[in-house]
Amino acid sequence: MALTGIQIFKLLPKTNCKECGVPTCLAFAMNLASGKAELDNCPYVSDEAREKLAEASAPPIRPVKLGKGVRQTTAGGETVMYRHEKTFYNPTLLAATVPSSISDADLTERLKVWNAFQYERVGLNLRPELIAVKDDGAGAEPFAKVAKTIAETSEFNLILMSDDADVMKAAVDAAGFKRPLIYAATESNIDAFGEIAKAAELPIAVKADGVEALIPLTDKLVAMGVKDIVIDTGSRDLKGSFQDQVSIRRAALKGGNRSLGFPTITFPCEMAGNPDMEALIAGMFIAKYGGIVVLSEFNTETLFPLLLERLNIFTDPQRPMTVTEGIYEIGNPDENSPVMVTTNFALTYFIVSGEAEGSRVPCWLLIKEAEGLSVLTAWAAGKFSGDDVGVFVKKSGIADKIKHNELIIPGYAAAIAGDVEEELPDWNITVGPREAAHLPAFLKAKVGAA
C-alpha cells in the first residue's frame, strides 16, 4: 500500500539539508507521496528506510521490461483504474504471430512488410513491438531457428509460445539475448518453465483457468525468485475475458492483491473469426487494461487505428502534447515567404505544417507558447491574445529573416487582429482560414497574387 506524506517523513533523516531541491524533509516527503519526486533525490536516507520506501512506493501492478533494442518496452506499472484519475503510463503492446514451421522465405518477406509498418503522428513514430513465435509441433530446432532469425534480423522483440520445456529451452538459448517473454507456465510445467526463466533472467507469462487459479502460480514463481511475470486467465470468451481484465486491475489497485499485480496478456487472435472482429476485440483490450494484445497478423487497415487508439488513451490528460516555441521552416522559405503564427498544441502544429507542406509553398511558421492549447481554446483562455502574439513576433527574430511585414493569424483568432496591429504598427495583419484544410488554397492564392 502507498504511504502518506507523514509516514514517509518519519522514515527520512529530517536534516532539512535542501540537497533534494526543496526546503524541508516534510516538503520532500509530500512530493514523494504525490509522485513529484524520486527517492534517489535524498542523499542521506538510510538503506533500511530506502528498502521500506521502495517497496511501499512500488506500483501496484509491476512494470515488466520486455525486449532489447529500439523496440524495448515496458508492460504494466499502472496505478489507477481510470485515465482521468492521473494517467496511464505504459501503452498496451501489440504482437502478431508466426508459426514455428514458417519457411525462411515467408518469414523474410513477412518481417520486411511488418518492419515497414511505422506511422508518423504528432511527431511520434507509432509502431508495433512484438512477434509471437508459436510452437506448432515442428520441434525444438525450427522453433529456435525462427526465434533467432527474428531476434537477429528485425527490430521486433519476441514472445516464445510453447508448452514444451525442451522446445522453450532451445529457443531461449538461441534468442535469449533479446529478452523474450516466455509463454506460458501452467500448473503442469511451472517448475521447469520457472527454472528456465530464472536461469536466463527472462520475463515469463503464467496461464491458468480463471483469475483465482493464477494466484498460486504467481506466488510460486515469486518464491522461486522470478518476479517479472505476465498473467493470462485463459479465457477466450469475449465477456469473460473482459470481466477478467477488470477484476485483475481492481484486485491489484483497490484490493492490494500483489499476487495479481502484474500486466496481462490477451489473445484476440484466438477469439475472432475475421480480422475486423479481431481488431474490435483488440481495441477493447487496449481501452480496458490489456498489457499485451496478440493479433493473428499485422495489416495496415487494422494496425493503424489500433495504434491511434493507443496513442490517445496513453497520452497524459493533464499534460497536453506540445512543441517548442520558435520559428519553424516549412519547405525552404526565403525572405519573401509568407509568415504564419499559431499555438504550440502538437496536433495544431502537425496539421498546419502538414497542410502547408502539401501546398508546396515555402513559408515560415511561428509557434507561440500557449500551454499546449488549441487556437480557439488558447484565445478564450487569454493565452493567445493580440498583445502577447505581437510581443512574441517581435522577440522571435523573424523580422531578421524576411523583407516583408505581413503576418497571417489563424481564422479562429480573427478577434485579435486589432490588438496585434497595435503591438506591431508596421505590420500588415492578415486573417487566414479557420480550417487547416483550406490552407493550401489560401497560400497558393497569396503567392499567386504576389
Contacts in CASP RR format, 6 or more apart in sequence:
PFRMAT RR
TARGET T0000
AUTHOR 0000-0000-0000
METHOD contacts of the structure
MODEL  1
MALTGIQIFKLLPKTNCKECGVPTCLAFAMNLASGKAELDNCPYVSDEAR
EKLAEASAPPIRPVKLGKGVRQTTAGGETVMYRHEKTFYNPTLLAATVPS
SISDADLTERLKVWNAFQYERVGLNLRPELIAVKDDGAGAEPFAKVAKTI
AETSEFNLILMSDDADVMKAAVDAAGFKRPLIYAATESNIDAFGEIAKAA
ELPIAVKADGVEALIPLTDKLVAMGVKDIVIDTGSRDLKGSFQDQVSIRR
AALKGGNRSLGFPTITFPCEMAGNPDMEALIAGMFIAKYGGIVVLSEFNT
ETLFPLLLERLNIFTDPQRPMTVTEGIYEIGNPDENSPVMVTTNFALTYF
IVSGEAEGSRVPCWLLIKEAEGLSVLTAWAAGKFSGDDVGVFVKKSGIAD
KIKHNELIIPGYAAAIAGDVEEELPDWNITVGPREAAHLPAFLKAKVGAA
1 56 0 8 1.000
1 256 0 8 1.000
2 33 0 8 1.000
2 56 0 8 1.000
2 57 0 8 1.000
3 33 0 8 1.000
3 53 0 8 1.000
3 56 0 8 1.000
3 57 0 8 1.000
4 33 0 8 1.000
5 29 0 8 1.000
5 30 0 8 1.000
5 32 0 8 1.000
5 33 0 8 1.000
6 29 0 8 1.000
8 29 0 8 1.000
8 32 0 8 1.000
8 33 0 8 1.000
8 53 0 8 1.000
9 25 0 8 1.000
9 26 0 8 1.000
9 29 0 8 1.000
11 45 0 8 1.000
11 49 0 8 1.000
11 52 0 8 1.000
11 53 0 8 1.000
12 25 0 8 1.000
12 28 0 8 1.000
12 29 0 8 1.000
12 42 0 8 1.000
12 45 0 8 1.000
12 49 0 8 1.000
13 25 0 8 1.000
13 42 0 8 1.000
13 44 0 8 1.000
13 45 0 8 1.000
13 46 0 8 1.000
14 25 0 8 1.000
15 25 0 8 1.000
15 44 0 8 1.000
16 23 0 8 1.000
16 24 0 8 1.000
16 25 0 8 1.000
17 43 0 8 1.000
17 44 0 8 1.000
19 42 0 8 1.000
19 43 0 8 1.000
19 44 0 8 1.000
20 28 0 8 1.000
20 37 0 8 1.000
20 41 0 8 1.000
20 42 0 8 1.000
20 43 0 8 1.000
21 28 0 8 1.000
21 41 0 8 1.000
22 28 0 8 1.000
22 31 0 8 1.000
22 37 0 8 1.000
28 37 0 8 1.000
28 41 0 8 1.000
28 42 0 8 1.000
31 37 0 8 1.000
32 38 0 8 1.000
32 39 0 8 1.000
32 53 0 8 1.000
32 57 0 8 1.000
39 45 0 8 1.000
39 50 0 8 1.000
39 53 0 8 1.000
39 54 0 8 1.000
39 57 0 8 1.000
45 53 0 8 1.000
59 76 0 8 1.000
59 77 0 8 1.000
59 78 0 8 1.000
59 79 0 8 1.000
60 78 0 8 1.000
60 79 0 8 1.000
60 252 0 8 1.000
60 253 0 8 1.000
60 256 0 8 1.000
60 258 0 8 1.000
60 261 0 8 1.000
61 76 0 8 1.000
61 77 0 8 1.000
61 78 0 8 1.000
61 79 0 8 1.000
61 249 0 8 1.000
61 252 0 8 1.000
61 253 0 8 1.000
61 261 0 8 1.000
61 262 0 8 1.000
61 263 0 8 1.000
62 76 0 8 1.000
62 77 0 8 1.000
62 227 0 8 1.000
62 228 0 8 1.000
62 229 0 8 1.000
62 261 0 8 1.000
62 262 0 8 1.000
62 263 0 8 1.000
63 74 0 8 1.000
63 75 0 8 1.000
63 76 0 8 1.000
63 77 0 8 1.000
63 89 0 8 1.000
63 90 0 8 1.000
63 263 0 8 1.000
64 74 0 8 1.000
64 75 0 8 1.000
64 76 0 8 1.000
64 203 0 8 1.000
64 228 0 8 1.000
64 229 0 8 1.000
64 230 0 8 1.000
64 262 0 8 1.000
64 263 0 8 1.000
65 72 0 8 1.000
65 73 0 8 1.000
65 74 0 8 1.000
65 179 0 8 1.000
65 203 0 8 1.000
65 228 0 8 1.000
66 72 0 8 1.000
66 73 0 8 1.000
66 74 0 8 1.000
66 75 0 8 1.000
66 93 0 8 1.000
66 129 0 8 1.000
66 130 0 8 1.000
66 157 0 8 1.000
66 179 0 8 1.000
66 180 0 8 1.000
66 181 0 8 1.000
66 203 0 8 1.000
67 73 0 8 1.000
67 157 0 8 1.000
67 158 0 8 1.000
67 178 0 8 1.000
67 179 0 8 1.000
67 180 0 8 1.000
68 157 0 8 1.000
68 177 0 8 1.000
68 178 0 8 1.000
68 179 0 8 1.000
69 155 0 8 1.000
69 157 0 8 1.000
70 155 0 8 1.000
71 127 0 8 1.000
71 129 0 8 1.000
71 130 0 8 1.000
71 155 0 8 1.000
71 156 0 8 1.000
71 157 0 8 1.000
72 157 0 8 1.000
72 179 0 8 1.000
73 90 0 8 1.000
73 91 0 8 1.000
73 93 0 8 1.000
73 129 0 8 1.000
73 157 0 8 1.000
74 90 0 8 1.000
75 90 0 8 1.000
75 92 0 8 1.000
75 93 0 8 1.000
75 230 0 8 1.000
75 263 0 8 1.000
75 291 0 8 1.000
75 292 0 8 1.000
76 89 0 8 1.000
76 90 0 8 1.000
76 262 0 8 1.000
76 263 0 8 1.000
76 291 0 8 1.000
77 89 0 8 1.000
77 90 0 8 1.000
77 263 0 8 1.000
78 88 0 8 1.000
78 89 0 8 1.000
78 90 0 8 1.000
78 249 0 8 1.000
78 253 0 8 1.000
78 289 0 8 1.000
79 86 0 8 1.000
79 89 0 8 1.000
79 253 0 8 1.000
80 86 0 8 1.000
80 87 0 8 1.000
80 88 0 8 1.000
80 253 0 8 1.000
81 249 0 8 1.000
81 250 0 8 1.000
81 253 0 8 1.000
81 254 0 8 1.000
83 313 0 8 1.000
83 317 0 8 1.000
84 317 0 8 1.000
86 318 0 8 1.000
87 314 0 8 1.000
87 316 0 8 1.000
87 317 0 8 1.000
87 318 0 8 1.000
87 319 0 8 1.000
88 313 0 8 1.000
88 314 0 8 1.000
89 314 0 8 1.000
90 263 0 8 1.000
90 291 0 8 1.000
90 314 0 8 1.000
91 310 0 8 1.000
91 311 0 8 1.000
91 313 0 8 1.000
91 314 0 8 1.000
92 285 0 8 1.000
92 286 0 8 1.000
92 290 0 8 1.000
92 291 0 8 1.000
92 292 0 8 1.000
92 293 0 8 1.000
92 310 0 8 1.000
92 314 0 8 1.000
93 128 0 8 1.000
93 129 0 8 1.000
93 130 0 8 1.000
93 291 0 8 1.000
93 292 0 8 1.000
93 293 0 8 1.000
94 128 0 8 1.000
94 129 0 8 1.000
94 130 0 8 1.000
94 282 0 8 1.000
94 292 0 8 1.000
94 293 0 8 1.000
94 295 0 8 1.000
94 298 0 8 1.000
94 303 0 8 1.000
94 306 0 8 1.000
94 307 0 8 1.000
94 310 0 8 1.000
95 128 0 8 1.000
95 129 0 8 1.000
95 130 0 8 1.000
95 131 0 8 1.000
95 132 0 8 1.000
95 159 0 8 1.000
95 292 0 8 1.000
95 293 0 8 1.000
95 294 0 8 1.000
95 295 0 8 1.000
96 114 0 8 1.000
96 128 0 8 1.000
96 130 0 8 1.000
96 131 0 8 1.000
96 132 0 8 1.000
96 294 0 8 1.000
96 295 0 8 1.000
96 296 0 8 1.000
96 297 0 8 1.000
96 298 0 8 1.000
97 131 0 8 1.000
97 132 0 8 1.000
97 133 0 8 1.000
97 134 0 8 1.000
97 161 0 8 1.000
97 269 0 8 1.000
97 294 0 8 1.000
97 295 0 8 1.000
97 296 0 8 1.000
97 297 0 8 1.000
98 107 0 8 1.000
98 110 0 8 1.000
98 131 0 8 1.000
98 132 0 8 1.000
98 133 0 8 1.000
98 134 0 8 1.000
98 146 0 8 1.000
98 150 0 8 1.000
99 133 0 8 1.000
99 134 0 8 1.000
99 136 0 8 1.000
99 138 0 8 1.000
100 133 0 8 1.000
100 134 0 8 1.000
100 135 0 8 1.000
100 136 0 8 1.000
100 137 0 8 1.000
100 138 0 8 1.000
100 139 0 8 1.000
100 142 0 8 1.000
100 143 0 8 1.000
100 146 0 8 1.000
101 136 0 8 1.000
101 137 0 8 1.000
101 138 0 8 1.000
101 142 0 8 1.000
102 110 0 8 1.000
102 146 0 8 1.000
104 149 0 8 1.000
107 146 0 8 1.000
107 149 0 8 1.000
107 150 0 8 1.000
108 153 0 8 1.000
111 149 0 8 1.000
111 150 0 8 1.000
111 153 0 8 1.000
111 154 0 8 1.000
111 156 0 8 1.000
113 298 0 8 1.000
114 128 0 8 1.000
114 131 0 8 1.000
114 154 0 8 1.000
114 156 0 8 1.000
114 298 0 8 1.000
115 154 0 8 1.000
115 155 0 8 1.000
115 156 0 8 1.000
117 127 0 8 1.000
117 128 0 8 1.000
117 298 0 8 1.000
117 300 0 8 1.000
117 303 0 8 1.000
118 125 0 8 1.000
118 126 0 8 1.000
118 127 0 8 1.000
119 125 0 8 1.000
119 126 0 8 1.000
119 127 0 8 1.000
119 304 0 8 1.000
119 307 0 8 1.000
120 126 0 8 1.000
121 307 0 8 1.000
121 308 0 8 1.000
121 311 0 8 1.000
121 350 0 8 1.000
122 311 0 8 1.000
122 321 0 8 1.000
122 346 0 8 1.000
122 347 0 8 1.000
122 350 0 8 1.000
123 346 0 8 1.000
123 350 0 8 1.000
124 311 0 8 1.000
126 304 0 8 1.000
126 307 0 8 1.000
126 308 0 8 1.000
126 310 0 8 1.000
126 311 0 8 1.000
127 307 0 8 1.000
128 156 0 8 1.000
128 298 0 8 1.000
128 303 0 8 1.000
128 307 0 8 1.000
129 156 0 8 1.000
129 157 0 8 1.000
130 156 0 8 1.000
130 157 0 8 1.000
130 158 0 8 1.000
130 159 0 8 1.000
130 181 0 8 1.000
130 292 0 8 1.000
130 294 0 8 1.000
131 150 0 8 1.000
131 154 0 8 1.000
131 156 0 8 1.000
131 157 0 8 1.000
131 158 0 8 1.000
131 159 0 8 1.000
132 158 0 8 1.000
132 159 0 8 1.000
132 160 0 8 1.000
132 161 0 8 1.000
132 183 0 8 1.000
132 294 0 8 1.000
133 143 0 8 1.000
133 146 0 8 1.000
133 147 0 8 1.000
133 150 0 8 1.000
133 158 0 8 1.000
133 159 0 8 1.000
133 160 0 8 1.000
133 161 0 8 1.000
133 171 0 8 1.000
134 161 0 8 1.000
134 162 0 8 1.000
135 143 0 8 1.000
135 161 0 8 1.000
135 162 0 8 1.000
135 163 0 8 1.000
135 164 0 8 1.000
135 167 0 8 1.000
139 167 0 8 1.000
140 164 0 8 1.000
140 166 0 8 1.000
140 167 0 8 1.000
140 169 0 8 1.000
140 170 0 8 1.000
140 171 0 8 1.000
141 170 0 8 1.000
143 160 0 8 1.000
143 162 0 8 1.000
143 167 0 8 1.000
143 170 0 8 1.000
143 171 0 8 1.000
144 167 0 8 1.000
144 170 0 8 1.000
144 171 0 8 1.000
144 173 0 8 1.000
144 174 0 8 1.000
144 175 0 8 1.000
145 174 0 8 1.000
147 158 0 8 1.000
147 160 0 8 1.000
147 171 0 8 1.000
147 174 0 8 1.000
147 175 0 8 1.000
147 180 0 8 1.000
148 171 0 8 1.000
148 174 0 8 1.000
148 175 0 8 1.000
150 156 0 8 1.000
150 158 0 8 1.000
150 175 0 8 1.000
151 158 0 8 1.000
151 174 0 8 1.000
151 175 0 8 1.000
151 176 0 8 1.000
151 177 0 8 1.000
151 178 0 8 1.000
151 180 0 8 1.000
157 178 0 8 1.000
157 179 0 8 1.000
157 180 0 8 1.000
158 175 0 8 1.000
158 178 0 8 1.000
158 180 0 8 1.000
158 181 0 8 1.000
159 180 0 8 1.000
159 181 0 8 1.000
159 183 0 8 1.000
159 205 0 8 1.000
159 265 0 8 1.000
159 292 0 8 1.000
159 294 0 8 1.000
160 168 0 8 1.000
160 171 0 8 1.000
160 172 0 8 1.000
160 175 0 8 1.000
160 180 0 8 1.000
160 181 0 8 1.000
160 182 0 8 1.000
160 183 0 8 1.000
161 183 0 8 1.000
161 184 0 8 1.000
162 168 0 8 1.000
162 171 0 8 1.000
162 183 0 8 1.000
163 184 0 8 1.000
163 186 0 8 1.000
163 189 0 8 1.000
165 189 0 8 1.000
165 192 0 8 1.000
165 193 0 8 1.000
165 196 0 8 1.000
168 182 0 8 1.000
168 193 0 8 1.000
168 196 0 8 1.000
169 196 0 8 1.000
171 180 0 8 1.000
172 180 0 8 1.000
172 182 0 8 1.000
172 196 0 8 1.000
172 200 0 8 1.000
172 202 0 8 1.000
176 200 0 8 1.000
176 202 0 8 1.000
179 202 0 8 1.000
179 203 0 8 1.000
180 202 0 8 1.000
181 202 0 8 1.000
181 203 0 8 1.000
181 204 0 8 1.000
181 205 0 8 1.000
181 230 0 8 1.000
181 265 0 8 1.000
181 292 0 8 1.000
182 193 0 8 1.000
182 196 0 8 1.000
182 197 0 8 1.000
182 202 0 8 1.000
182 203 0 8 1.000
182 204 0 8 1.000
182 205 0 8 1.000
183 204 0 8 1.000
183 205 0 8 1.000
183 207 0 8 1.000
183 230 0 8 1.000
183 232 0 8 1.000
183 265 0 8 1.000
184 193 0 8 1.000
184 204 0 8 1.000
184 205 0 8 1.000
184 206 0 8 1.000
184 207 0 8 1.000
184 232 0 8 1.000
185 193 0 8 1.000
185 194 0 8 1.000
185 197 0 8 1.000
185 204 0 8 1.000
185 205 0 8 1.000
185 206 0 8 1.000
185 207 0 8 1.000
185 217 0 8 1.000
185 221 0 8 1.000
186 206 0 8 1.000
186 207 0 8 1.000
186 208 0 8 1.000
186 217 0 8 1.000
187 208 0 8 1.000
187 213 0 8 1.000
187 217 0 8 1.000
190 206 0 8 1.000
190 217 0 8 1.000
190 220 0 8 1.000
190 221 0 8 1.000
193 204 0 8 1.000
194 204 0 8 1.000
194 221 0 8 1.000
194 224 0 8 1.000
194 226 0 8 1.000
195 224 0 8 1.000
196 202 0 8 1.000
196 204 0 8 1.000
197 203 0 8 1.000
197 204 0 8 1.000
197 221 0 8 1.000
197 226 0 8 1.000
197 228 0 8 1.000
198 224 0 8 1.000
198 225 0 8 1.000
198 226 0 8 1.000
202 228 0 8 1.000
203 228 0 8 1.000
203 229 0 8 1.000
203 230 0 8 1.000
204 221 0 8 1.000
204 226 0 8 1.000
204 228 0 8 1.000
204 229 0 8 1.000
204 230 0 8 1.000
205 229 0 8 1.000
205 230 0 8 1.000
205 231 0 8 1.000
205 232 0 8 1.000
205 265 0 8 1.000
206 214 0 8 1.000
206 217 0 8 1.000
206 218 0 8 1.000
206 221 0 8 1.000
206 229 0 8 1.000
206 230 0 8 1.000
206 231 0 8 1.000
206 232 0 8 1.000
207 231 0 8 1.000
207 232 0 8 1.000
207 233 0 8 1.000
207 234 0 8 1.000
208 214 0 8 1.000
208 217 0 8 1.000
208 232 0 8 1.000
208 233 0 8 1.000
208 234 0 8 1.000
209 233 0 8 1.000
209 234 0 8 1.000
210 233 0 8 1.000
210 234 0 8 1.000
210 235 0 8 1.000
210 244 0 8 1.000
211 233 0 8 1.000
211 244 0 8 1.000
211 247 0 8 1.000
211 248 0 8 1.000
211 251 0 8 1.000
211 260 0 8 1.000
214 231 0 8 1.000
214 233 0 8 1.000
214 259 0 8 1.000
214 260 0 8 1.000
215 257 0 8 1.000
215 259 0 8 1.000
215 260 0 8 1.000
218 229 0 8 1.000
218 231 0 8 1.000
218 259 0 8 1.000
218 260 0 8 1.000
218 262 0 8 1.000
219 259 0 8 1.000
221 227 0 8 1.000
221 229 0 8 1.000
222 229 0 8 1.000
229 262 0 8 1.000
230 262 0 8 1.000
230 263 0 8 1.000
230 264 0 8 1.000
230 265 0 8 1.000
230 291 0 8 1.000
230 292 0 8 1.000
231 248 0 8 1.000
231 260 0 8 1.000
231 262 0 8 1.000
231 263 0 8 1.000
231 264 0 8 1.000
231 265 0 8 1.000
232 264 0 8 1.000
232 265 0 8 1.000
232 266 0 8 1.000
232 267 0 8 1.000
233 241 0 8 1.000
233 244 0 8 1.000
233 248 0 8 1.000
233 264 0 8 1.000
234 241 0 8 1.000
235 241 0 8 1.000
235 244 0 8 1.000
236 267 0 8 1.000
236 270 0 8 1.000
236 271 0 8 1.000
237 271 0 8 1.000
238 271 0 8 1.000
238 281 0 8 1.000
241 266 0 8 1.000
241 271 0 8 1.000
241 285 0 8 1.000
242 284 0 8 1.000
242 288 0 8 1.000
244 264 0 8 1.000
245 264 0 8 1.000
245 266 0 8 1.000
245 285 0 8 1.000
245 288 0 8 1.000
245 289 0 8 1.000
245 290 0 8 1.000
246 288 0 8 1.000
246 289 0 8 1.000
248 260 0 8 1.000
248 261 0 8 1.000
248 264 0 8 1.000
248 289 0 8 1.000
249 289 0 8 1.000
251 257 0 8 1.000
251 260 0 8 1.000
251 261 0 8 1.000
252 258 0 8 1.000
252 260 0 8 1.000
252 261 0 8 1.000
252 262 0 8 1.000
263 290 0 8 1.000
263 291 0 8 1.000
263 292 0 8 1.000
264 289 0 8 1.000
264 290 0 8 1.000
264 291 0 8 1.000
264 292 0 8 1.000
265 290 0 8 1.000
265 291 0 8 1.000
265 292 0 8 1.000
265 294 0 8 1.000
266 285 0 8 1.000
266 290 0 8 1.000
266 291 0 8 1.000
266 292 0 8 1.000
266 293 0 8 1.000
266 294 0 8 1.000
267 294 0 8 1.000
268 278 0 8 1.000
268 279 0 8 1.000
268 281 0 8 1.000
268 282 0 8 1.000
268 285 0 8 1.000
268 293 0 8 1.000
268 294 0 8 1.000
268 295 0 8 1.000
269 278 0 8 1.000
269 294 0 8 1.000
269 295 0 8 1.000
269 296 0 8 1.000
271 278 0 8 1.000
271 281 0 8 1.000
272 278 0 8 1.000
272 280 0 8 1.000
272 281 0 8 1.000
275 296 0 8 1.000
275 299 0 8 1.000
275 302 0 8 1.000
276 302 0 8 1.000
278 295 0 8 1.000
278 296 0 8 1.000
278 302 0 8 1.000
279 295 0 8 1.000
279 302 0 8 1.000
279 305 0 8 1.000
279 306 0 8 1.000
282 293 0 8 1.000
282 295 0 8 1.000
282 302 0 8 1.000
282 306 0 8 1.000
283 293 0 8 1.000
283 306 0 8 1.000
283 309 0 8 1.000
285 291 0 8 1.000
285 293 0 8 1.000
286 293 0 8 1.000
286 306 0 8 1.000
286 309 0 8 1.000
286 310 0 8 1.000
286 313 0 8 1.000
287 309 0 8 1.000
287 313 0 8 1.000
293 306 0 8 1.000
295 302 0 8 1.000
315 321 0 8 1.000
320 345 0 8 1.000
320 346 0 8 1.000
320 371 0 8 1.000
320 372 0 8 1.000
320 373 0 8 1.000
321 345 0 8 1.000
321 346 0 8 1.000
321 347 0 8 1.000
321 372 0 8 1.000
322 344 0 8 1.000
322 345 0 8 1.000
322 346 0 8 1.000
322 371 0 8 1.000
322 372 0 8 1.000
323 344 0 8 1.000
323 346 0 8 1.000
323 349 0 8 1.000
323 367 0 8 1.000
324 344 0 8 1.000
324 367 0 8 1.000
325 344 0 8 1.000
325 367 0 8 1.000
325 368 0 8 1.000
325 369 0 8 1.000
325 392 0 8 1.000
326 366 0 8 1.000
326 367 0 8 1.000
326 368 0 8 1.000
326 396 0 8 1.000
327 364 0 8 1.000
327 365 0 8 1.000
327 366 0 8 1.000
327 367 0 8 1.000
327 396 0 8 1.000
327 397 0 8 1.000
327 398 0 8 1.000
327 401 0 8 1.000
328 349 0 8 1.000
328 353 0 8 1.000
328 364 0 8 1.000
328 365 0 8 1.000
328 366 0 8 1.000
328 367 0 8 1.000
329 362 0 8 1.000
329 364 0 8 1.000
329 365 0 8 1.000
330 353 0 8 1.000
330 356 0 8 1.000
330 357 0 8 1.000
330 362 0 8 1.000
330 363 0 8 1.000
330 364 0 8 1.000
330 365 0 8 1.000
331 357 0 8 1.000
331 362 0 8 1.000
331 363 0 8 1.000
332 362 0 8 1.000
333 362 0 8 1.000
333 363 0 8 1.000
333 364 0 8 1.000
333 401 0 8 1.000
334 362 0 8 1.000
335 401 0 8 1.000
335 402 0 8 1.000
335 403 0 8 1.000
335 404 0 8 1.000
336 402 0 8 1.000
336 403 0 8 1.000
336 404 0 8 1.000
336 450 0 8 1.000
337 361 0 8 1.000
337 362 0 8 1.000
337 363 0 8 1.000
337 364 0 8 1.000
337 402 0 8 1.000
338 361 0 8 1.000
338 363 0 8 1.000
338 364 0 8 1.000
338 406 0 8 1.000
338 408 0 8 1.000
338 443 0 8 1.000
338 446 0 8 1.000
338 447 0 8 1.000
339 363 0 8 1.000
339 364 0 8 1.000
339 366 0 8 1.000
339 398 0 8 1.000
339 402 0 8 1.000
339 404 0 8 1.000
339 406 0 8 1.000
339 407 0 8 1.000
339 408 0 8 1.000
340 352 0 8 1.000
340 356 0 8 1.000
340 363 0 8 1.000
340 364 0 8 1.000
340 365 0 8 1.000
340 366 0 8 1.000
340 407 0 8 1.000
340 408 0 8 1.000
340 409 0 8 1.000
340 432 0 8 1.000
341 365 0 8 1.000
341 366 0 8 1.000
341 367 0 8 1.000
341 368 0 8 1.000
341 389 0 8 1.000
341 392 0 8 1.000
341 393 0 8 1.000
341 407 0 8 1.000
341 408 0 8 1.000
341 409 0 8 1.000
341 410 0 8 1.000
342 348 0 8 1.000
342 349 0 8 1.000
342 352 0 8 1.000
342 365 0 8 1.000
342 366 0 8 1.000
342 367 0 8 1.000
342 368 0 8 1.000
342 375 0 8 1.000
342 410 0 8 1.000
343 349 0 8 1.000
343 367 0 8 1.000
343 368 0 8 1.000
343 370 0 8 1.000
343 372 0 8 1.000
343 373 0 8 1.000
343 374 0 8 1.000
343 375 0 8 1.000
343 378 0 8 1.000
343 383 0 8 1.000
343 384 0 8 1.000
344 367 0 8 1.000
344 368 0 8 1.000
344 369 0 8 1.000
344 370 0 8 1.000
344 372 0 8 1.000
345 370 0 8 1.000
345 372 0 8 1.000
345 373 0 8 1.000
345 374 0 8 1.000
345 375 0 8 1.000
345 378 0 8 1.000
346 372 0 8 1.000
347 374 0 8 1.000
348 374 0 8 1.000
348 375 0 8 1.000
349 365 0 8 1.000
349 367 0 8 1.000
351 436 0 8 1.000
352 365 0 8 1.000
352 436 0 8 1.000
352 439 0 8 1.000
353 365 0 8 1.000
354 436 0 8 1.000
355 436 0 8 1.000
355 437 0 8 1.000
355 439 0 8 1.000
355 440 0 8 1.000
356 363 0 8 1.000
356 365 0 8 1.000
356 439 0 8 1.000
356 440 0 8 1.000
356 443 0 8 1.000
358 440 0 8 1.000
359 439 0 8 1.000
359 440 0 8 1.000
359 441 0 8 1.000
359 443 0 8 1.000
359 444 0 8 1.000
361 440 0 8 1.000
361 443 0 8 1.000
361 444 0 8 1.000
361 446 0 8 1.000
361 447 0 8 1.000
363 443 0 8 1.000
364 398 0 8 1.000
364 401 0 8 1.000
364 402 0 8 1.000
366 392 0 8 1.000
366 393 0 8 1.000
366 396 0 8 1.000
366 398 0 8 1.000
368 384 0 8 1.000
368 388 0 8 1.000
368 389 0 8 1.000
368 392 0 8 1.000
369 392 0 8 1.000
370 378 0 8 1.000
370 383 0 8 1.000
370 384 0 8 1.000
371 378 0 8 1.000
371 381 0 8 1.000
371 383 0 8 1.000
372 378 0 8 1.000
373 381 0 8 1.000
373 383 0 8 1.000
373 384 0 8 1.000
375 384 0 8 1.000
375 410 0 8 1.000
375 411 0 8 1.000
375 412 0 8 1.000
375 413 0 8 1.000
376 412 0 8 1.000
376 413 0 8 1.000
378 384 0 8 1.000
379 385 0 8 1.000
379 412 0 8 1.000
379 413 0 8 1.000
379 415 0 8 1.000
379 416 0 8 1.000
382 388 0 8 1.000
384 413 0 8 1.000
384 416 0 8 1.000
385 416 0 8 1.000
385 419 0 8 1.000
386 416 0 8 1.000
386 418 0 8 1.000
386 419 0 8 1.000
386 420 0 8 1.000
386 423 0 8 1.000
387 419 0 8 1.000
387 420 0 8 1.000
387 422 0 8 1.000
387 423 0 8 1.000
389 409 0 8 1.000
389 413 0 8 1.000
389 416 0 8 1.000
389 419 0 8 1.000
389 420 0 8 1.000
389 423 0 8 1.000
390 420 0 8 1.000
390 423 0 8 1.000
390 424 0 8 1.000
391 423 0 8 1.000
393 399 0 8 1.000
393 407 0 8 1.000
393 420 0 8 1.000
393 423 0 8 1.000
393 424 0 8 1.000
393 427 0 8 1.000
394 423 0 8 1.000
394 424 0 8 1.000
399 405 0 8 1.000
405 426 0 8 1.000
405 427 0 8 1.000
405 428 0 8 1.000
406 427 0 8 1.000
406 428 0 8 1.000
406 429 0 8 1.000
406 430 0 8 1.000
407 420 0 8 1.000
407 424 0 8 1.000
407 427 0 8 1.000
407 428 0 8 1.000
407 429 0 8 1.000
407 430 0 8 1.000
408 430 0 8 1.000
408 431 0 8 1.000
408 432 0 8 1.000
409 416 0 8 1.000
409 417 0 8 1.000
409 420 0 8 1.000
409 429 0 8 1.000
409 430 0 8 1.000
409 431 0 8 1.000
409 432 0 8 1.000
410 432 0 8 1.000
410 434 0 8 1.000
411 431 0 8 1.000
411 432 0 8 1.000
411 433 0 8 1.000
411 434 0 8 1.000
412 434 0 8 1.000
414 431 0 8 1.000
417 429 0 8 1.000
417 431 0 8 1.000
418 429 0 8 1.000
420 427 0 8 1.000
420 429 0 8 1.000
421 427 0 8 1.000
421 429 0 8 1.000
430 446 0 8 1.000
432 439 0 8 1.000
432 442 0 8 1.000
433 439 0 8 1.000
433 442 0 8 1.000
END
